[in-house]
Amino acid sequence: MVLDGQNHYELLGVPQSATPDEIKRAWARLVRVHSPDKDPEGNRRINEAKSTLLDVQVRQDYDALLEYGDEITSLLEDASNAEGEEDWDQAVGIYTEILAFHPSNHAVRNKLALCQSYAGNSQLAIKTLEQLIQKVNTVALYWSNLGHVILGECEEDDALLLARAQHAFEKAAELEPYNAAHHIALSRYWRKRKDFRKAEHHIELAVNADGKVELDDIEALLELPWIHLFAKEHEKVKADAKRIRDLIPEDNEDARRYAAFQFLEIANMLVKQDLHQLANNFIKASEQILALPTELKEWAKSVEETSKIIDEGNLLKDDVSLDEYIRSVALVQICVYLGEMDTHEARKQMEKFLRFAFNQPNSQWKTAISQLKRNYPNVYGIRSDFFDQIATLGTDPYTRRPGPTGGPGCVLIVLTLVLTILGGCCMQSLR
């Protein structure tokens, strides 16, 4: 879908006479196509179109601008194209030129401020929005945009700016308590402030803002897993998914796919940070909404296996019932699998263990490996062939040390095992 050169009505695919409900439905359909992760610019533009057309005063200004004449219409098209290409400096210049023709148009001044912000001049954008609000302080959109620009500019410890952002968001919600977007903005504000209870509270206000819970509320509900992730309340993630799943009609596969993939996006982010256990929670939550596509099943399986290995590894560290040498060797295998130990260090650890192992009773290793396999099947599965070979070591006719002080036969056996083991470790670490 091409977004360049389209006015807000064309962008949403609705007539200029569209009702608020028609605008909401059009936006809900498009936001799944232009999601913030896949098309951030498209997502920004359709959100801006919806916000403009749902505010009565801003829509009147915008409609007046569309009818102002061919010259301004042409400039608006140029500005839209510049925004589509993310040429914010050019867009700022065009909106400034439009205001020379039509200085009283608040909608254009609002867009000018946003483009100033995108161009990296947040201080000027804040000044433009504050001047706009001085002229007309009853438009929630302008307050909301002011809050967003300030929040993007300030640091977490800048109490003065944060207070200004909070006031702007609260003013927007006060003016339009029925608009879920303002409550979502406040939720994100409180999430940034690490007050997760208030963040959660404003999502509930967003969901119930218009007095009914419906499909449009998915956008608000999709904030909950982020809140629970940062609040470290991971057990709530599956409940979030169920709540979203229950809201989506059975026959609306597009909406289910969109919601499920939002959970998968979080999972993918967590995997990149090596947080496989958390990622697995989000994958499972996604599967509550929609069965995974074939191309993602192997990825999900790998994440789940890694999650189980990490869980077992955490238990293994403190398991004094398992032979201490086998426990150490297993932990080395886990570290190599996760990429936390290089092969040189692993080689040293394995050589040290194998030289020791040849002089111990064979039954010691058989018993320990059997216990490892029984209690930690996923750790054992990292290199089952390696652990099975350990079970054959010891002072028996097949692995007995070749002489009283060792000899080339022992060294050869040890090095062969080390190379075999580390070859497998290297392959695992590349997964």
Secondary structure, DSSP 8 states (H G I E B T S, - for coil): ---TT--HHHHHT--TT--HHHHHHHHHHHHTTS-TTT-HHHHHHHHHHHHHHHSHHHHHHHHHHHTS-HHHHHHHHHHHHHHHTT-HHHHHHHHHHHHHH-TT-HHHHHHHHHHHHHTT-HHHHHHHHHHHHHH----HHHHHHHHHHHHHHS-TT-HHHHHHHHHHHHHHHHH-TT-HHHHHHHHHHHHHTT-HHHHHHHHHHHHTTTSS--GGGHHHHTTHHHHHHHTT-GGGHHHHHHHHHHHS-TT-HHHHHHHHHHHHHHHHHHHHTT-HHHHHHHHHHHHHHS---HHHHHHHHHHHHHHHHHHHHHHHTT-TTS-HHHHHHHHHHHHHHTT-S-HHHHHHHHHHHHHHHTTS-HHHHHHHHHHHHHH-HHHHHHTHHHHHHHTT-SSSTTT--SSTT--HHHHHHHHHHHHHHHHHHHHHHT-
